[in-house]
């Protein structure tokens, strides 16, 4: 695999080619991901759940994120690495800039933050200063306490309209990628078609430009596999085989199936 850049991901969208994204938190998995040619690695704050055994991502700190980002970067020199800004690490524009700089210096190529219109200026400031940004709309796990649980978002007309508006606003502000988590497939399709930046779905149907899964979910290691995930290890028998099967299924459009969506 050639070194992946924002430009190569944008080219894939322009050519109508889907690409896989997977989370990783350590050098060994990151190396395997490079070996099988997965374009994008997300060092997600889901590490709070799957590595630390927390019941949400809220306890994850900047120090922990930087530690895992540097491990992933040492194991993988070709994939594009996105790092989550953790809970309250971007509550103000100044915090967002300082904490994004720390993650980029730890080895990330892009930062991800959760939220809509309130992040317009933050995205603009980061982007102007050379920090690529991935937005994240729909189910935003850092807000689980405010949302009242892990629920599908954008189901009614008004919520769907706000999400579409937020997506456009974030694109105008400068995001380079957008994650849509747990949103109705029809809404994800509309947002994907109306945005020029690649849209990555998780529990968002088949029509986004890319898919992302938490690696422990797709290896069947999570105690409760979410509806939107699939165990690729069960049918392939090796870690490398599972990652390859996932990447192939995303690229050829056979994952996700209707049963994985809302
Ligand atoms: O933290 C994470 O792994 C994520 C994905 C589930 C999109 O944000």
Boltz pocket constraint, residues with backbone or C-beta under 6 A from the ligand:
constraints:
  - pocket:
      binder: B
      contacts: [[A, 23], [A, 42], [A, 43], [A, 44], [A, 45], [A, 46], [A, 47], [A, 84], [A, 179], [A, 181], [A, 202], [A, 212], [A, 213], [A, 214]]
      max_distance: 6.0
